[in-house]
Amino acid sequence: MYNLFNSNKMFFLFILFFSTLISISSNSWFGCWIGLEINLLSFIPLISNSNNLFSTEASLKYFLTQSIASLNFLFSILIKLSLMKNFEMNNFLAIMMNSSMLMKMGSVPFHFWFPNIIEGLSWLNSFILMTWQKITPLILMSYYMNNYFINIIIIFNIIIGAIGGLNQTSLRKLMAFSSINNLGWMIMSISISETLWIFYFMMYSFMISIMCFFFYILNMYFINQLFINNMNFLIKINILINFLSLGGLPPFIGFFPKWIIINFLINNNMYLMTFIFVMMSLIMLFFYIRISYSAIMFNYMKNKWFKIYIKNKYFLIINFFSFFSIMGMILSTLFFY
């Protein structure tokens, strides 16, 4: 079990949050780099666990990929400081900086480490990696973007996130590919406006937190565990609701930020981008529904004795969140209009 109240873990968690604030409030590229390094060195003690070989391997892989990205970033800012006294960035340098940030986030085409590392993490660490660890790179990337490069990256993120999740049996890898797909939406939203990105990010974090909390208290890591366990029917309905919300199906709350982004794309005549976004969302919904549908329909008679009892307080939290997912669009119309 992940003991959050271990003082060491609390200390490193605090530094993890603090390092992100250092990076995003820094007024120099060098300060941003220092924040990223502190962030890396505080996340590794959180994910490494001497009793678990998978998490040890994950922490080593994470260190290697992140340090390569940091080196790339440092190299590009040093070139900028030494060779370019006038502050005009050329496209090559912008692409290098963007690439190092994309590698830090686990975006396509540097995404291969991301599902592998998530496979070795606990649900809470997966949640941190899929949400909090994306904040710094996204904000640093928004300071200077090469638009053509970023648009291509967005399209590939959306497509690979959707296609990659189709043949996964591990729930953590499935959430990882879902995260890659959502990263495409996030990069699109931060290139539109920072406020929209904050809104999308908060909604995404809310939905991912429900799923991670769900799988953590049910102790589930693979799809077939959802079929075999004779859970309370309400739990299965809640999983369906939250999966559909994560996929962005109206009237659930997950549809709302995606709707705003699609609205912007259509207003700016980016029809091809809109078409790709919508089509890939359908694929995402397909594999979310496939899991939920099978979990609800399959009933294993031989495991009737095997029941899961969830503490009432957990169940109340989950019910409340699911209610918010359903009522989200109605509530949002009251708030925003």
C-alpha positions as CSV (number, residue, x, y, z in Angstrom):
1,M,0.0,0.0,0.0
2,Y,1.2,3.5,-0.8
3,N,1.7,5.1,2.6
4,L,1.3,8.8,2.0
5,F,1.8,9.7,5.6
6,N,5.3,8.4,5.6
7,S,7.4,11.6,6.3
8,N,9.9,11.0,3.5
9,K,7.1,10.6,0.9
10,M,5.4,13.8,2.3
11,F,8.7,15.7,2.0
12,F,9.3,14.6,-1.6
13,L,5.7,15.3,-2.5
14,F,6.0,18.8,-1.2
15,I,9.2,19.4,-3.1
16,L,7.5,18.0,-6.3
17,F,4.8,20.7,-6.0
18,F,7.3,23.4,-5.1
19,S,9.6,22.6,-8.0
20,T,6.7,23.1,-10.5
21,L,6.0,26.5,-9.0
22,I,9.7,27.4,-9.3
23,S,9.7,26.5,-13.0
24,I,6.5,28.3,-14.0
25,S,7.3,31.4,-12.0
26,S,10.9,31.7,-13.1
27,N,11.9,34.7,-15.3
28,S,14.8,32.9,-17.0
29,W,15.2,29.7,-19.0
30,F,17.9,28.6,-16.6
31,G,15.5,28.9,-13.7
32,C,13.0,26.8,-15.6
33,W,15.6,24.1,-16.1
34,I,16.5,24.1,-12.4
35,G,12.8,23.7,-11.5
36,L,12.6,20.7,-13.9
37,E,15.7,19.1,-12.4
38,I,14.3,19.4,-8.8
39,N,11.0,18.0,-10.1
40,L,12.8,15.0,-11.5
41,L,14.9,14.3,-8.4
42,S,11.8,14.6,-6.2
43,F,9.6,12.3,-8.2
44,I,12.1,9.4,-8.4
45,P,12.0,8.7,-4.6
46,L,8.2,8.7,-4.8
47,I,8.1,6.0,-7.4
48,S,11.0,3.8,-6.4
49,N,10.1,1.0,-4.1
50,S,12.7,-1.5,-3.0
51,N,10.2,-4.3,-2.5
52,N,8.9,-4.0,-6.1
53,L,11.2,-4.7,-9.0
54,F,8.8,-3.1,-11.5
55,S,8.8,0.2,-9.7
56,T,12.6,0.2,-9.4
57,E,12.8,-0.4,-13.2
58,A,10.2,2.3,-13.8
59,S,12.2,4.8,-11.7
60,L,15.4,4.0,-13.6
61,K,13.7,4.4,-17.0
62,Y,12.0,7.6,-15.9
63,F,15.4,9.0,-14.7
64,L,17.1,8.2,-18.1
65,T,14.3,9.7,-20.3
66,Q,13.8,12.8,-18.2
67,S,17.6,13.5,-18.0
68,I,17.9,13.2,-21.8
69,A,15.1,15.7,-22.2
70,S,16.6,18.0,-19.6
71,L,20.0,17.8,-21.4
72,N,18.4,18.7,-24.7
73,F,16.6,21.6,-23.0
74,L,19.8,22.9,-21.4
75,F,21.7,22.5,-24.6
76,S,19.1,24.6,-26.5
77,I,18.9,27.4,-23.9
78,L,22.8,27.6,-23.8
79,I,22.9,27.9,-27.6
80,K,20.2,30.6,-27.3
81,L,22.2,32.5,-24.6
82,S,25.6,32.2,-26.2
83,L,24.9,32.5,-30.0
84,M,21.8,34.6,-30.2
85,K,22.3,37.9,-28.4
86,N,19.3,39.4,-30.1
87,F,16.3,37.6,-28.7
88,E,14.9,36.3,-32.1
89,M,14.5,32.6,-31.9
90,N,14.8,30.6,-35.1
91,N,12.6,27.7,-35.9
92,F,15.2,25.0,-35.3
93,L,15.8,26.2,-31.7
94,A,12.1,26.4,-31.1
95,I,11.6,22.9,-32.3
96,M,14.4,21.7,-30.1
97,M,12.9,23.3,-27.0
98,N,9.5,22.1,-27.9
99,S,10.8,18.6,-28.4
100,S,12.5,18.4,-25.0
101,M,9.3,19.5,-23.4
102,L,7.3,17.0,-25.4
103,M,9.7,14.3,-24.3
104,K,9.2,15.3,-20.6
105,M,5.4,14.9,-21.0
106,G,5.5,11.6,-22.8
107,S,4.0,13.1,-26.0
108,V,4.3,11.5,-29.4
109,P,6.9,10.9,-31.0
110,F,8.7,10.5,-27.6
111,H,5.9,8.5,-26.0
112,F,7.4,5.0,-25.8
113,W,8.7,5.4,-22.3
114,F,5.3,6.5,-20.9
115,P,3.1,3.3,-21.0
116,N,6.1,1.3,-19.9
117,I,6.8,3.4,-16.9
118,I,3.2,3.7,-15.8
119,E,3.0,-0.1,-15.9
120,G,5.4,-0.2,-12.9
121,L,3.7,2.5,-10.8
122,S,1.0,2.5,-8.1
123,W,-2.3,4.2,-9.0
124,L,-1.4,7.4,-7.0
125,N,2.0,7.7,-8.7
126,S,0.3,7.1,-12.1
127,F,-2.1,9.9,-11.3
128,I,0.7,12.3,-10.5
129,L,2.6,11.4,-13.7
130,M,-0.5,11.8,-15.8
131,T,-1.6,15.1,-14.4
132,W,0.9,17.2,-12.2
133,Q,4.0,16.2,-14.2
134,K,2.5,17.7,-17.4
135,I,2.0,21.2,-16.0
136,T,5.6,22.5,-16.2
137,P,6.4,21.2,-19.7
138,L,3.2,22.5,-21.1
139,I,3.6,26.0,-19.7
140,L,7.3,26.2,-20.7
141,M,6.3,25.0,-24.2
142,S,3.6,27.7,-24.4
143,Y,6.3,30.5,-24.0
144,Y,7.5,29.8,-27.5
145,M,5.8,27.4,-29.9
146,N,6.5,26.5,-33.5
147,N,2.9,26.4,-34.7
148,Y,3.4,24.1,-37.7
149,F,5.4,21.6,-35.7
150,I,3.0,21.7,-32.8
151,N,0.0,21.1,-35.0
152,I,1.5,18.0,-36.5
153,I,2.4,16.8,-32.9
154,I,-1.2,17.4,-31.8
155,I,-2.6,15.3,-34.7
156,F,-0.2,12.4,-34.0
157,N,-1.0,12.6,-30.2
158,I,-4.7,12.3,-30.9
159,I,-4.3,9.4,-33.4
160,I,-1.7,7.3,-31.5
161,G,-3.5,7.8,-28.2
162,A,-6.6,6.4,-29.7
163,I,-5.1,3.6,-31.8
164,G,-2.6,2.5,-29.1
165,G,-5.3,1.9,-26.5
166,L,-7.2,-0.5,-28.6
167,N,-5.1,-3.6,-27.9
168,Q,-4.3,-3.0,-24.2
169,T,-5.3,-5.4,-21.4
170,S,-3.6,-3.5,-18.6
171,L,-5.7,-0.7,-17.2
172,R,-2.7,1.4,-16.4
173,K,-1.4,1.3,-20.0
174,L,-4.9,2.0,-21.2
175,M,-5.0,5.1,-19.0
176,A,-1.5,6.0,-20.3
177,F,-2.8,6.0,-23.9
178,S,-5.8,7.9,-22.9
179,S,-3.5,10.5,-21.3
180,I,-1.5,10.7,-24.6
181,N,-4.7,11.4,-26.5
182,N,-5.8,14.0,-23.9
183,L,-2.4,15.6,-24.2
184,G,-3.2,16.4,-27.8
185,W,-6.3,18.2,-26.6
186,M,-4.3,20.0,-23.9
187,I,-1.6,21.3,-26.3
188,M,-4.4,22.5,-28.5
189,S,-6.1,24.3,-25.6
190,I,-2.9,26.0,-24.4
191,S,-2.2,27.2,-27.9
192,I,-5.7,28.8,-27.9
193,S,-5.6,30.4,-24.4
194,E,-4.1,29.7,-21.0
195,T,-7.4,30.1,-19.3
196,L,-9.0,27.4,-21.5
197,W,-6.0,25.1,-20.8
198,I,-6.4,25.6,-17.0
199,F,-10.1,24.7,-17.4
200,Y,-9.4,21.6,-19.5
201,F,-6.6,20.5,-17.2
202,M,-8.7,20.8,-14.1
203,M,-11.5,18.8,-15.7
204,Y,-9.1,16.1,-17.0
205,S,-7.4,15.9,-13.5
206,F,-10.8,15.5,-11.9
207,M,-11.9,12.7,-14.2
208,I,-8.5,10.9,-14.0
209,S,-8.5,11.2,-10.2
210,I,-11.9,9.4,-10.0
211,M,-10.6,6.5,-12.2
212,C,-7.3,6.1,-10.3
213,F,-9.1,6.3,-7.0
214,F,-11.6,3.7,-8.2
215,F,-9.0,1.2,-9.4
216,Y,-6.9,1.8,-6.3
217,I,-9.7,1.0,-3.8
218,L,-10.8,-2.0,-5.9
219,N,-7.2,-3.1,-6.3
220,M,-7.5,-3.5,-10.1
221,Y,-4.8,-3.5,-12.7
222,F,-6.1,-5.5,-15.6
223,I,-9.3,-5.5,-17.6
224,N,-10.3,-9.1,-16.8
225,Q,-10.4,-8.2,-13.1
226,L,-13.4,-6.0,-13.9
227,F,-15.2,-9.0,-15.5
228,I,-14.4,-11.6,-12.9
229,N,-15.1,-9.6,-9.8
230,N,-18.8,-9.6,-8.9
231,M,-18.9,-6.0,-7.8
232,N,-21.9,-4.2,-6.6
233,F,-23.9,-3.2,-9.8
234,L,-23.8,0.5,-8.8
235,I,-20.0,0.4,-8.9
236,K,-20.1,-0.9,-12.4
237,I,-22.6,1.8,-13.4
238,N,-20.3,4.4,-11.8
239,I,-17.3,3.1,-13.8
240,L,-19.4,3.3,-17.0
241,I,-20.4,6.9,-16.2
242,N,-16.8,8.1,-15.4
243,F,-15.4,6.3,-18.5
244,L,-17.9,8.0,-20.7
245,S,-17.2,11.3,-19.1
246,L,-13.4,10.8,-19.7
247,G,-14.2,9.9,-23.4
248,G,-16.0,13.2,-23.8
249,L,-19.6,12.1,-24.4
250,P,-22.4,14.6,-23.9
251,P,-24.1,15.2,-21.4
252,F,-21.2,14.3,-19.1
253,I,-18.8,16.9,-17.8
254,G,-15.9,15.7,-19.8
255,F,-17.6,16.8,-23.0
256,F,-17.7,20.5,-21.9
257,P,-14.0,21.5,-22.3
258,K,-13.8,19.4,-25.6
259,W,-16.8,21.2,-26.9
260,I,-15.2,24.6,-26.3
261,I,-12.0,23.5,-28.2
262,I,-14.0,22.1,-31.1
263,N,-16.1,25.3,-31.2
264,F,-12.9,27.3,-31.5
265,L,-11.5,25.1,-34.2
266,I,-14.6,25.4,-36.3
267,N,-14.7,29.2,-35.9
268,N,-11.1,29.3,-37.2
269,N,-11.9,27.1,-40.2
270,M,-9.7,24.2,-39.0
271,Y,-12.1,21.6,-40.3
272,L,-9.5,18.8,-40.9
273,M,-8.3,19.1,-37.3
274,T,-11.9,19.0,-36.0
275,F,-12.6,15.9,-38.0
276,I,-9.5,14.1,-36.6
277,F,-10.4,15.2,-33.0
278,V,-14.0,13.9,-33.3
279,M,-13.1,10.7,-35.1
280,M,-10.4,9.7,-32.6
281,S,-12.8,10.5,-29.7
282,L,-15.1,7.9,-31.1
283,I,-12.3,5.3,-31.0
284,M,-11.6,6.3,-27.4
285,L,-15.2,5.9,-26.5
286,F,-15.3,2.5,-28.3
287,F,-12.7,1.0,-26.0
288,Y,-14.1,2.7,-22.9
289,I,-17.5,1.3,-23.7
290,R,-16.0,-2.1,-24.5
291,I,-14.6,-2.4,-21.0
292,S,-17.7,-1.1,-19.3
293,Y,-20.2,-3.2,-21.4
294,S,-18.2,-6.4,-20.8
295,A,-17.9,-5.6,-17.1
296,I,-21.7,-5.2,-16.8
297,M,-22.7,-8.1,-19.0
298,F,-20.3,-10.8,-18.0
299,N,-21.3,-12.8,-14.9
300,Y,-19.0,-15.5,-13.6
301,M,-21.1,-18.0,-11.6
302,K,-18.1,-19.8,-10.1
303,N,-17.0,-16.7,-8.3
304,K,-20.2,-15.9,-6.6
305,W,-18.5,-16.3,-3.2
306,F,-16.0,-13.6,-4.1
307,K,-17.4,-10.3,-3.1
308,I,-15.9,-6.9,-2.8
309,Y,-16.9,-4.8,0.1
310,I,-16.0,-1.1,-0.2
311,K,-16.0,1.2,2.9
312,N,-19.1,3.4,2.9
313,K,-17.1,6.6,3.0
314,Y,-15.3,5.6,-0.3
315,F,-18.6,4.6,-1.9
316,L,-20.2,8.0,-1.0
317,I,-17.2,9.9,-2.5
318,I,-17.5,7.8,-5.7
319,N,-21.3,8.4,-5.9
320,F,-20.8,12.1,-5.4
321,F,-18.2,12.3,-8.2
322,S,-20.3,10.3,-10.6
323,F,-23.3,12.6,-9.8
324,F,-21.1,15.5,-10.7
325,S,-20.0,13.8,-13.9
326,I,-23.7,13.4,-15.0
327,M,-24.9,16.8,-13.8
328,G,-21.8,18.6,-14.9
329,M,-23.2,20.0,-18.2
330,I,-26.4,21.3,-16.5
331,L,-24.3,22.9,-13.7
332,S,-21.9,24.4,-16.3
333,T,-24.7,26.1,-18.2
334,L,-25.7,27.8,-14.9
335,F,-22.2,29.0,-14.3
336,F,-21.1,30.1,-17.7
337,Y,-24.1,31.8,-19.2
